[in-house]
């Protein structure tokens, strides 16, 4: 974190600097949105998922993904519940989600019984099992979800796309 504090917030293309995190939290213009949460929003919007008025549950409370994803969903008028691996009766929250973001970093955390039929499910996590990348979703979630990001190959490429977008925007801010 010390390195992040030394970085000029204008040059922060990841959206990690405390000033940019604060702007995101306050919903103020000029914020550099963190790449992965911004990529999640792009994926939902491109898929035609209605965010405004939806019940969104984010499972994972990291400063890199969980918290900013919840804030970006809230900014787009979703009703947001932020959960984590120690949330009591996690399934009662996830079953109510129109949009479910799994970002806890725990293999098979979200089972198909925990998903509302037809929900949009975004699997952000990168876990490794027997040399293979997997997310937080258990077997069969794809049978219940109405829309689902693949893992690998879903959020990761959008994270990189948002990094490129943020880099171009940072350069534009730098030039008068």
Backbone as JSON Lines, residues from 0, in Angstrom:
{"i":0,"aa":"X","n":[0.82,-1.21,0.0],"ca":[0.0,0.0,0.0],"c":[0.85,1.26,0.0]}
{"i":1,"aa":"X","n":[2.05,1.17,0.54],"ca":[2.92,2.34,0.57],"c":[3.22,2.84,-0.84]}
{"i":2,"aa":"X","n":[3.44,1.91,-1.76],"ca":[3.73,2.29,-3.15],"c":[2.52,2.99,-3.75]}
{"i":3,"aa":"X","n":[1.33,2.51,-3.46],"ca":[0.12,3.13,-4.0],"c":[0.0,4.57,-3.54]}
{"i":4,"aa":"X","n":[0.35,4.85,-2.3],"ca":[0.28,6.21,-1.77],"c":[1.27,7.14,-2.48]}
{"i":5,"aa":"X","n":[2.37,6.59,-2.96],"ca":[3.38,7.39,-3.65],"c":[2.98,7.7,-5.09]}
{"i":6,"aa":"X","n":[2.07,6.95,-5.64],"ca":[1.64,7.12,-7.02],"c":[0.78,8.36,-7.18]}
{"i":7,"aa":"X","n":[1.0,9.08,-8.26],"ca":[0.16,10.23,-8.59],"c":[-1.24,9.68,-8.92]}
{"i":8,"aa":"X","n":[-2.29,10.13,-8.23],"ca":[-3.64,9.61,-8.5],"c":[-4.08,9.79,-9.95]}
{"i":9,"aa":"X","n":[-3.55,10.79,-10.62],"ca":[-3.9,11.02,-12.03],"c":[-3.33,9.91,-12.91]}
{"i":10,"aa":"X","n":[-2.22,9.32,-12.48],"ca":[-1.57,8.25,-13.24],"c":[-2.01,6.87,-12.79]}
{"i":11,"aa":"X","n":[-2.88,6.79,-11.84],"ca":[-3.36,5.52,-11.29],"c":[-4.38,4.91,-12.23]}
{"i":12,"aa":"X","n":[-3.95,4.0,-13.09],"ca":[-4.86,3.41,-14.06],"c":[-5.6,2.19,-13.51]}
{"i":13,"aa":"X","n":[-5.19,1.72,-12.33],"ca":[-5.87,0.58,-11.71],"c":[-7.01,1.01,-10.8]}
{"i":14,"aa":"X","n":[-7.03,2.27,-10.4],"ca":[-8.06,2.76,-9.49],"c":[-7.84,2.36,-8.05]}
{"i":15,"aa":"X","n":[-6.58,2.13,-7.65],"ca":[-6.27,1.68,-6.3],"c":[-5.91,2.81,-5.35]}
{"i":16,"aa":"X","n":[-5.5,3.96,-5.87],"ca":[-5.05,5.05,-5.0],"c":[-6.21,5.46,-4.08]}
{"i":17,"aa":"X","n":[-5.91,5.77,-2.82],"ca":[-6.98,6.14,-1.88],"c":[-7.85,7.31,-2.36]}
{"i":18,"aa":"X","n":[-7.28,8.24,-3.09],"ca":[-8.1,9.34,-3.62],"c":[-9.11,8.81,-4.62]}
{"i":19,"aa":"X","n":[-8.67,7.94,-5.53],"ca":[-9.6,7.37,-6.5],"c":[-10.62,6.45,-5.84]}
{"i":20,"aa":"X","n":[-10.18,5.67,-4.85],"ca":[-11.12,4.82,-4.11],"c":[-12.17,5.67,-3.41]}
{"i":21,"aa":"X","n":[-11.74,6.79,-2.85],"ca":[-12.68,7.71,-2.19],"c":[-13.67,8.32,-3.16]}
{"i":22,"aa":"X","n":[-13.19,8.7,-4.35],"ca":[-14.09,9.26,-5.36],"c":[-15.13,8.23,-5.79]}
{"i":23,"aa":"X","n":[-14.7,6.97,-5.94],"ca":[-15.64,5.9,-6.28],"c":[-16.65,5.73,-5.15]}
{"i":24,"aa":"X","n":[-16.16,5.69,-3.91],"ca":[-17.05,5.5,-2.76],"c":[-18.07,6.62,-2.64]}
{"i":25,"aa":"X","n":[-17.66,7.84,-2.95],"ca":[-18.57,8.98,-2.87],"c":[-19.42,9.16,-4.12]}
{"i":26,"aa":"X","n":[-19.11,8.39,-5.17],"ca":[-19.87,8.5,-6.41],"c":[-19.62,9.79,-7.14]}
{"i":27,"aa":"X","n":[-18.42,10.34,-6.97],"ca":[-18.1,11.63,-7.58],"c":[-17.48,11.45,-8.96]}
{"i":28,"aa":"X","n":[-17.67,12.43,-9.83],"ca":[-17.07,12.35,-11.16],"c":[-15.54,12.43,-11.07]}
{"i":29,"aa":"X","n":[-14.9,11.9,-12.09],"ca":[-13.44,11.93,-12.14],"c":[-12.78,10.74,-11.49]}
{"i":30,"aa":"X","n":[-13.57,9.85,-10.91],"ca":[-13.0,8.66,-10.27],"c":[-12.46,7.7,-11.32]}
{"i":31,"aa":"X","n":[-11.33,7.12,-11.03],"ca":[-10.8,6.04,-11.85],"c":[-11.4,4.76,-11.28]}
{"i":32,"aa":"X","n":[-12.3,4.14,-12.04],"ca":[-12.95,2.93,-11.55],"c":[-11.97,1.76,-11.61]}
{"i":33,"aa":"X","n":[-11.88,0.98,-10.54],"ca":[-11.01,-0.19,-10.57],"c":[-11.38,-1.11,-11.73]}
{"i":34,"aa":"X","n":[-10.37,-1.68,-12.35],"ca":[-10.56,-2.37,-13.63],"c":[-11.52,-3.56,-13.57]}
{"i":35,"aa":"X","n":[-11.38,-4.42,-12.59],"ca":[-12.25,-5.6,-12.54],"c":[-13.7,-5.22,-12.27]}
{"i":36,"aa":"X","n":[-14.01,-4.39,-11.27],"ca":[-15.4,-3.98,-11.09],"c":[-15.97,-3.23,-12.31]}
{"i":37,"aa":"X","n":[-15.15,-2.39,-12.94],"ca":[-15.61,-1.7,-14.15],"c":[-15.9,-2.71,-15.26]}
{"i":38,"aa":"X","n":[-15.06,-3.74,-15.36],"ca":[-15.29,-4.79,-16.35],"c":[-16.57,-5.56,-16.08]}
{"i":39,"aa":"X","n":[-16.87,-5.79,-14.82],"ca":[-18.13,-6.45,-14.45],"c":[-19.32,-5.63,-14.93]}
{"i":40,"aa":"X","n":[-19.27,-4.32,-14.71],"ca":[-20.37,-3.45,-15.14],"c":[-20.53,-3.49,-16.65]}
{"i":41,"aa":"X","n":[-19.41,-3.45,-17.37],"ca":[-19.45,-3.52,-18.84],"c":[-20.08,-4.83,-19.3]}
{"i":42,"aa":"X","n":[-19.68,-5.94,-18.69],"ca":[-20.24,-7.24,-19.07],"c":[-21.75,-7.27,-18.86]}
{"i":43,"aa":"X","n":[-22.21,-6.78,-17.71],"ca":[-23.65,-6.76,-17.43],"c":[-24.39,-5.88,-18.42]}
{"i":44,"aa":"X","n":[-23.86,-4.7,-18.67],"ca":[-24.52,-3.77,-19.58],"c":[-24.53,-4.31,-21.01]}
{"i":45,"aa":"X","n":[-23.4,-4.88,-21.46],"ca":[-23.33,-5.44,-22.81],"c":[-24.29,-6.62,-22.98]}
{"i":46,"aa":"X","n":[-24.54,-7.36,-21.91],"ca":[-25.45,-8.51,-21.97],"c":[-26.91,-8.08,-21.85]}
{"i":47,"aa":"X","n":[-27.14,-6.78,-21.63],"ca":[-28.51,-6.3,-21.49],"c":[-29.14,-6.63,-20.15]}
{"i":48,"aa":"X","n":[-28.33,-6.88,-19.15],"ca":[-28.84,-7.19,-17.81],"c":[-29.3,-5.88,-17.17]}
{"i":49,"aa":"X","n":[-30.53,-5.86,-16.7],"ca":[-31.08,-4.67,-16.04],"c":[-30.46,-4.55,-14.65]}
{"i":50,"aa":"X","n":[-29.69,-3.52,-14.45],"ca":[-29.04,-3.3,-13.15],"c":[-29.94,-2.48,-12.24]}
{"i":51,"aa":"X","n":[-30.49,-1.41,-12.77],"ca":[-31.33,-0.51,-11.97],"c":[-32.54,-1.26,-11.42]}
{"i":52,"aa":"X","n":[-32.72,-1.19,-10.12],"ca":[-33.85,-1.84,-9.47],"c":[-33.64,-3.3,-9.14]}
{"i":53,"aa":"X","n":[-32.52,-3.86,-9.57],"ca":[-32.27,-5.28,-9.31],"c":[-31.71,-5.49,-7.91]}
{"i":54,"aa":"X","n":[-31.86,-6.7,-7.41],"ca":[-31.21,-7.1,-6.16],"c":[-29.86,-7.71,-6.53]}
{"i":55,"aa":"X","n":[-28.79,-7.08,-6.08],"ca":[-27.45,-7.56,-6.39],"c":[-26.77,-8.0,-5.1]}
{"i":56,"aa":"X","n":[-26.13,-9.15,-5.17],"ca":[-25.37,-9.65,-4.03],"c":[-23.93,-9.84,-4.5]}
{"i":57,"aa":"X","n":[-23.02,-9.23,-3.77],"ca":[-21.59,-9.39,-4.01],"c":[-21.03,-10.23,-2.87]}
{"i":58,"aa":"X","n":[-20.45,-11.37,-3.21],"ca":[-19.84,-12.23,-2.2],"c":[-18.32,-12.04,-2.31]}
{"i":59,"aa":"X","n":[-17.78,-11.33,-1.35],"ca":[-16.36,-10.97,-1.35],"c":[-16.24,-9.51,-0.97]}
{"i":60,"aa":"X","n":[-15.35,-9.21,-0.04],"ca":[-15.28,-7.86,0.49],"c":[-13.91,-7.21,0.3]}
{"i":61,"aa":"X","n":[-13.19,-7.65,-0.71],"ca":[-11.86,-7.09,-0.94],"c":[-11.95,-5.64,-1.41]}
{"i":62,"aa":"X","n":[-10.87,-4.92,-1.18],"ca":[-10.8,-3.54,-1.65],"c":[-10.58,-3.46,-3.15]}
{"i":63,"aa":"X","n":[-10.15,-4.56,-3.76],"ca":[-9.87,-4.57,-5.19],"c":[-11.1,-4.9,-6.03]}
{"i":64,"aa":"X","n":[-11.96,-5.78,-5.53],"ca":[-13.12,-6.21,-6.32],"c":[-14.43,-6.05,-5.55]}
{"i":65,"aa":"X","n":[-14.57,-6.72,-4.43],"ca":[-15.87,-6.78,-3.74],"c":[-16.47,-5.44,-3.39]}
{"i":66,"aa":"X","n":[-15.75,-4.65,-2.61],"ca":[-16.29,-3.35,-2.2],"c":[-16.54,-2.42,-3.38]}
{"i":67,"aa":"X","n":[-15.56,-2.25,-4.3],"ca":[-15.85,-1.35,-5.42],"c":[-16.95,-1.87,-6.35]}
{"i":68,"aa":"X","n":[-17.06,-3.19,-6.52],"ca":[-18.15,-3.73,-7.34],"c":[-19.49,-3.38,-6.72]}
{"i":69,"aa":"X","n":[-19.59,-3.52,-5.4],"ca":[-20.83,-3.16,-4.7],"c":[-21.14,-1.68,-4.9]}
{"i":70,"aa":"X","n":[-20.13,-0.83,-4.81],"ca":[-20.34,0.61,-4.99],"c":[-20.77,0.95,-6.41]}
{"i":71,"aa":"X","n":[-20.17,0.3,-7.41],"ca":[-20.56,0.58,-8.8],"c":[-21.97,0.08,-9.09]}
{"i":72,"aa":"X","n":[-22.35,-1.04,-8.52],"ca":[-23.73,-1.53,-8.67],"c":[-24.71,-0.57,-8.0]}
{"i":73,"aa":"X","n":[-24.35,-0.09,-6.82],"ca":[-25.18,0.87,-6.09],"c":[-25.33,2.15,-6.89]}
{"i":74,"aa":"X","n":[-24.25,2.61,-7.51],"ca":[-24.3,3.82,-8.32],"c":[-25.26,3.66,-9.5]}
{"i":75,"aa":"X","n":[-25.42,2.42,-9.96],"ca":[-26.33,2.14,-11.07],"c":[-27.71,1.72,-10.57]}
{"i":76,"aa":"X","n":[-28.01,2.07,-9.33],"ca":[-29.34,1.92,-8.72],"c":[-29.76,0.49,-8.44]}
{"i":77,"aa":"X","n":[-28.81,-0.4,-8.25],"ca":[-29.15,-1.74,-7.75],"c":[-29.26,-1.65,-6.23]}
{"i":78,"aa":"X","n":[-30.05,-2.55,-5.66],"ca":[-30.09,-2.71,-4.21],"c":[-29.03,-3.76,-3.88]}
{"i":79,"aa":"X","n":[-28.0,-3.36,-3.15],"ca":[-26.81,-4.19,-3.0],"c":[-26.68,-4.76,-1.6]}
{"i":80,"aa":"X","n":[-26.36,-6.05,-1.55],"ca":[-25.98,-6.72,-0.31],"c":[-24.55,-7.2,-0.48]}
{"i":81,"aa":"X","n":[-23.69,-6.83,0.45],"ca":[-22.3,-7.25,0.42],"c":[-22.09,-8.36,1.45]}
{"i":82,"aa":"X","n":[-21.71,-9.53,0.96],"ca":[-21.52,-10.7,1.82],"c":[-20.06,-11.15,1.76]}
{"i":83,"aa":"X","n":[-19.74,-12.17,2.54],"ca":[-18.39,-12.72,2.56],"c":[-18.46,-14.15,3.06]}
{"i":84,"aa":"X","n":[-17.31,-14.78,3.18],"ca":[-17.29,-16.21,3.55],"c":[-17.79,-16.47,4.96]}
{"i":85,"aa":"X","n":[-17.87,-15.46,5.79],"ca":[-18.37,-15.65,7.15],"c":[-19.79,-15.12,7.34]}
{"i":86,"aa":"X","n":[-20.45,-14.77,6.25],"ca":[-21.84,-14.33,6.34],"c":[-22.7,-15.5,6.79]}
{"i":87,"aa":"X","n":[-23.52,-15.27,7.81],"ca":[-24.43,-16.32,8.27],"c":[-25.51,-16.54,7.23]}
{"i":88,"aa":"X","n":[-25.81,-17.79,6.96],"ca":[-26.82,-18.2,6.0],"c":[-26.63,-17.47,4.66]}
{"i":89,"aa":"X","n":[-25.45,-17.62,4.11],"ca":[-25.1,-16.99,2.84],"c":[-26.13,-17.32,1.76]}
{"i":90,"aa":"X","n":[-26.61,-18.55,1.75],"ca":[-27.56,-18.98,0.72],"c":[-28.84,-18.16,0.72]}
{"i":91,"aa":"X","n":[-29.3,-17.71,1.87],"ca":[-30.53,-16.9,1.9],"c":[-30.32,-15.58,1.17]}
{"i":92,"aa":"X","n":[-29.12,-15.07,1.2],"ca":[-28.82,-13.82,0.48],"c":[-28.65,-14.09,-1.01]}
{"i":93,"aa":"X","n":[-27.87,-15.11,-1.35],"ca":[-27.59,-15.36,-2.77],"c":[-28.84,-15.79,-3.53]}
{"i":94,"aa":"X","n":[-29.74,-16.52,-2.88],"ca":[-30.97,-16.96,-3.55],"c":[-31.9,-15.79,-3.9]}
{"i":95,"aa":"X","n":[-31.7,-14.65,-3.27],"ca":[-32.52,-13.46,-3.55],"c":[-31.92,-12.58,-4.63]}
{"i":96,"aa":"X","n":[-30.74,-12.94,-5.13],"ca":[-30.0,-12.07,-6.04],"c":[-30.45,-12.22,-7.49]}
{"i":97,"aa":"X","n":[-30.78,-11.08,-8.09],"ca":[-30.97,-11.03,-9.55],"c":[-29.61,-11.02,-10.23]}
{"i":98,"aa":"X","n":[-28.65,-10.36,-9.56],"ca":[-27.26,-10.31,-10.01],"c":[-26.4,-10.82,-8.85]}
{"i":99,"aa":"X","n":[-25.6,-11.83,-9.13],"ca":[-24.74,-12.43,-8.11],"c":[-23.29,-12.34,-8.57]}
{"i":100,"aa":"X","n":[-22.47,-11.65,-7.81],"ca":[-21.04,-11.54,-8.1],"c":[-20.29,-12.38,-7.08]}
{"i":101,"aa":"X","n":[-19.6,-13.41,-7.56],"ca":[-18.83,-14.3,-6.69],"c":[-17.37,-13.9,-6.77]}
{"i":102,"aa":"X","n":[-16.87,-13.32,-5.68],"ca":[-15.5,-12.79,-5.67],"c":[-14.83,-13.06,-4.33]}
{"i":103,"aa":"X","n":[-15.06,-14.23,-3.77],"ca":[-14.53,-14.54,-2.44],"c":[-13.23,-15.33,-2.47]}
{"i":104,"aa":"X","n":[-12.94,-15.96,-3.59],"ca":[-11.71,-16.74,-3.68],"c":[-11.78,-18.07,-2.96]}
{"i":105,"aa":"X","n":[-12.95,-18.7,-3.01],"ca":[-13.13,-20.0,-2.35],"c":[-13.82,-20.96,-3.31]}
{"i":106,"aa":"X","n":[-13.12,-22.02,-3.66],"ca":[-13.62,-23.01,-4.61],"c":[-14.96,-23.58,-4.14]}
{"i":107,"aa":"X","n":[-15.92,-23.68,-5.07],"ca":[-17.23,-24.28,-4.82],"c":[-18.03,-23.58,-3.72]}
{"i":108,"aa":"X","n":[-17.75,-22.33,-3.47],"ca":[-18.49,-21.59,-2.44],"c":[-19.97,-21.46,-2.8]}
{"i":109,"aa":"X","n":[-20.24,-21.17,-4.06],"ca":[-21.61,-20.96,-4.52],"c":[-22.08,-22.23,-5.23]}
{"i":110,"aa":"X","n":[-23.07,-22.89,-4.65],"ca":[-23.64,-24.1,-5.24],"c":[-24.88,-23.73,-6.04]}
{"i":111,"aa":"X","n":[-25.34,-24.66,-6.87],"ca":[-26.52,-24.37,-7.69],"c":[-27.76,-24.12,-6.84]}
{"i":112,"aa":"X","n":[-27.81,-24.71,-5.65],"ca":[-28.95,-24.49,-4.76],"c":[-28.97,-23.07,-4.19]}
{"i":113,"aa":"X","n":[-27.85,-22.38,-4.3],"ca":[-27.74,-21.03,-3.75],"c":[-28.07,-19.94,-4.77]}
{"i":114,"aa":"X","n":[-28.41,-20.34,-6.0],"ca":[-28.62,-19.38,-7.08],"c":[-30.09,-19.29,-7.45]}
{"i":115,"aa":"X","n":[-30.58,-18.07,-7.54],"ca":[-31.95,-17.82,-7.98],"c":[-32.06,-18.19,-9.46]}
{"i":116,"aa":"X","n":[-33.05,-18.99,-9.84],"ca":[-33.21,-19.34,-11.25],"c":[-33.32,-18.08,-12.12]}
{"i":117,"aa":"X","n":[-32.52,-18.07,-13.18],"ca":[-32.53,-16.94,-14.11],"c":[-31.6,-15.8,-13.74]}
{"i":118,"aa":"X","n":[-30.91,-15.91,-12.62],"ca":[-30.02,-14.83,-12.17],"c":[-28.83,-14.66,-13.11]}
{"i":119,"aa":"X","n":[-28.3,-13.45,-13.14],"ca":[-27.03,-13.18,-13.82],"c":[-25.93,-13.45,-12.8]}
{"i":120,"aa":"X","n":[-25.0,-14.32,-13.15],"ca":[-23.96,-14.74,-12.21],"c":[-22.58,-14.43,-12.81]}
{"i":121,"aa":"X","n":[-21.8,-13.68,-12.06],"ca":[-20.46,-13.29,-12.48],"c":[-19.46,-13.96,-11.55]}
{"i":122,"aa":"X","n":[-18.62,-14.81,-12.11],"ca":[-17.6,-15.52,-11.32],"c":[-16.26,-14.83,-11.53]}
{"i":123,"aa":"X","n":[-15.83,-14.09,-10.53],"ca":[-14.63,-13.27,-10.63],"c":[-13.38,-14.02,-10.18]}
{"i":124,"aa":"X","n":[-13.52,-14.93,-9.27],"ca":[-12.38,-15.51,-8.57],"c":[-11.47,-16.34,-9.44]}
{"i":125,"aa":"X","n":[-10.22,-16.36,-9.04],"ca":[-9.22,-17.2,-9.68],"c":[-8.65,-18.12,-8.62]}
{"i":126,"aa":"X","n":[-9.05,-19.36,-8.69],"ca":[-8.55,-20.4,-7.79],"c":[-7.92,-21.48,-8.67]}
{"i":127,"aa":"X","n":[-7.03,-22.26,-8.09],"ca":[-6.37,-23.32,-8.84],"c":[-6.6,-24.66,-8.15]}
{"i":128,"aa":"X","n":[-7.11,-25.62,-8.94],"ca":[-7.33,-26.98,-8.45],"c":[-6.68,-27.93,-9.45]}
{"i":129,"aa":"X","n":[-5.72,-28.7,-8.98],"ca":[-5.01,-29.65,-9.84],"c":[-4.48,-28.99,-11.11]}
{"i":130,"aa":"X","n":[-3.93,-27.79,-10.97],"ca":[-3.35,-27.09,-12.11],"c":[-4.35,-26.45,-13.05]}
{"i":131,"aa":"X","n":[-5.62,-26.46,-12.68],"ca":[-6.67,-25.9,-13.54],"c":[-7.31,-24.7,-12.84]}
{"i":132,"aa":"X","n":[-7.54,-23.62,-13.62],"ca":[-8.19,-22.44,-13.05],"c":[-9.68,-22.67,-12.9]}
{"i":133,"aa":"X","n":[-10.19,-22.36,-11.72],"ca":[-11.62,-22.44,-11.43],"c":[-12.0,-21.2,-10.63]}
{"i":134,"aa":"X","n":[-13.29,-20.95,-10.55],"ca":[-13.77,-19.81,-9.78],"c":[-14.38,-20.24,-8.46]}
{"i":135,"aa":"X","n":[-15.39,-19.48,-8.04],"ca":[-16.09,-19.75,-6.78],"c":[-17.34,-20.61,-6.99]}
{"i":136,"aa":"X","n":[-17.71,-20.85,-8.23],"ca":[-18.97,-21.53,-8.52],"c":[-18.8,-23.04,-8.54]}
{"i":137,"aa":"X","n":[-19.76,-23.72,-7.94],"ca":[-19.78,-25.17,-7.96],"c":[-20.44,-25.7,-9.22]}
{"i":138,"aa":"X","n":[-20.42,-27.01,-9.34],"ca":[-21.03,-27.67,-10.49],"c":[-22.52,-27.39,-10.56]}
{"i":139,"aa":"X","n":[-23.02,-27.2,-11.76],"ca":[-24.45,-27.05,-11.98],"c":[-24.99,-25.64,-11.89]}
{"i":140,"aa":"X","n":[-24.18,-24.68,-11.47],"ca":[-24.67,-23.3,-11.4],"c":[-25.11,-22.83,-12.78]}
{"i":141,"aa":"X","n":[-24.39,-23.28,-13.81],"ca":[-24.74,-22.89,-15.18],"c":[-26.13,-23.4,-15.59]}
{"i":142,"aa":"X","n":[-26.62,-24.43,-14.94],"ca":[-27.96,-24.96,-15.25],"c":[-29.07,-24.09,-14.66]}
{"i":143,"aa":"X","n":[-28.74,-23.31,-13.65],"ca":[-29.74,-22.49,-12.95],"c":[-29.68,-21.04,-13.4]}
{"i":144,"aa":"X","n":[-28.49,-20.54,-13.63],"ca":[-28.31,-19.13,-13.98],"c":[-28.92,-18.83,-15.35]}
{"i":145,"aa":"X","n":[-29.44,-17.62,-15.47],"ca":[-29.94,-17.17,-16.76],"c":[-28.82,-16.66,-17.65]}
{"i":146,"aa":"X","n":[-27.79,-16.15,-17.02],"ca":[-26.61,-15.62,-17.72],"c":[-25.42,-15.83,-16.8]}
{"i":147,"aa":"X","n":[-24.3,-16.25,-17.36],"ca":[-23.15,-16.62,-16.55],"c":[-21.86,-16.28,-17.28]}
{"i":148,"aa":"X","n":[-20.9,-15.71,-16.55],"ca":[-19.59,-15.49,-17.15],"c":[-18.78,-16.77,-17.06]}
{"i":149,"aa":"X","n":[-18.04,-17.09,-18.11],"ca":[-17.16,-18.25,-18.02],"c":[-15.98,-17.95,-17.11]}
{"i":150,"aa":"X","n":[-15.39,-18.99,-16.57],"ca":[-14.17,-18.82,-15.78],"c":[-13.31,-20.05,-16.02]}
{"i":151,"aa":"X","n":[-12.18,-19.85,-16.68],"ca":[-11.56,-18.6,-17.12],"c":[-12.2,-18.05,-18.4]}
{"i":152,"aa":"X","n":[-11.83,-16.82,-18.71],"ca":[-12.23,-16.21,-19.98],"c":[-13.39,-15.24,-19.91]}
{"i":153,"aa":"X","n":[-13.9,-14.95,-18.73],"ca":[-15.03,-14.02,-18.62],"c":[-14.6,-12.65,-18.16]}
{"i":154,"aa":"X","n":[-14.38,-12.52,-16.87],"ca":[-14.05,-11.22,-16.28],"c":[-12.61,-10.82,-16.58]}
{"i":155,"aa":"X","n":[-11.69,-11.76,-16.64],"ca":[-10.28,-11.45,-16.86],"c":[-10.02,-10.61,-18.1]}
{"i":156,"aa":"X","n":[-10.53,-11.01,-19.27],"ca":[-10.32,-10.18,-20.46],"c":[-10.94,-8.78,-20.33]}
{"i":157,"aa":"X","n":[-12.07,-8.68,-19.63],"ca":[-12.68,-7.36,-19.44],"c":[-11.86,-6.51,-18.48]}
{"i":158,"aa":"X","n":[-11.22,-7.14,-17.51],"ca":[-10.32,-6.4,-16.61],"c":[-9.2,-5.76,-17.42]}
{"i":159,"aa":"X","n":[-8.62,-6.53,-18.33],"ca":[-7.55,-5.99,-19.16],"c":[-8.06,-4.9,-20.09]}
{"i":160,"aa":"X","n":[-9.26,-5.07,-20.63],"ca":[-9.84,-4.03,-21.49],"c":[-10.06,-2.73,-20.71]}
{"i":161,"aa":"X","n":[-10.52,-2.84,-19.46],"ca":[-10.72,-1.64,-18.64],"c":[-9.39,-0.99,-18.27]}
{"i":162,"aa":"X","n":[-8.35,-1.79,-18.12],"ca":[-7.02,-1.23,-17.86],"c":[-6.57,-0.38,-19.05]}
{"i":163,"aa":"X","n":[-6.8,-0.87,-20.25],"ca":[-6.46,-0.1,-21.45],"c":[-7.3,1.17,-21.5]}
{"i":164,"aa":"X","n":[-8.59,1.06,-21.24],"ca":[-9.47,2.24,-21.23],"c":[-8.99,3.26,-20.2]}
{"i":165,"aa":"X","n":[-8.68,2.81,-19.0],"ca":[-8.21,3.72,-17.95],"c":[-6.88,4.36,-18.32]}
{"i":166,"aa":"X","n":[-6.03,3.62,-19.03],"ca":[-4.74,4.17,-19.46],"c":[-4.96,5.3,-20.45]}
{"i":167,"aa":"X","n":[-5.84,5.11,-21.41],"ca":[-6.15,6.17,-22.37],"c":[-6.76,7.38,-21.66]}
{"i":168,"aa":"X","n":[-7.65,7.14,-20.71],"ca":[-8.26,8.25,-19.97],"c":[-7.23,8.99,-19.12]}
{"i":169,"aa":"X","n":[-6.29,8.26,-18.54],"ca":[-5.24,8.91,-17.74],"c":[-4.38,9.8,-18.62]}
{"i":170,"aa":"X","n":[-4.06,9.33,-19.81],"ca":[-3.27,10.15,-20.73],"c":[-4.06,11.39,-21.14]}
{"i":171,"aa":"X","n":[-5.36,11.23,-21.37],"ca":[-6.19,12.39,-21.74],"c":[-6.25,13.41,-20.6]}
{"i":172,"aa":"X","n":[-6.3,12.93,-19.35],"ca":[-6.33,13.85,-18.2],"c":[-4.99,14.57,-18.04]}
{"i":173,"aa":"X","n":[-3.93,13.91,-18.41],"ca":[-2.59,14.47,-18.26],"c":[-2.34,15.6,-19.24]}
{"i":174,"aa":"X","n":[-2.91,15.49,-20.42],"ca":[-2.7,16.51,-21.46],"c":[-3.72,17.63,-21.3]}
{"i":175,"aa":"X","n":[-3.23,18.88,-21.36],"ca":[-4.17,20.01,-21.2],"c":[-5.08,20.19,-22.4]}
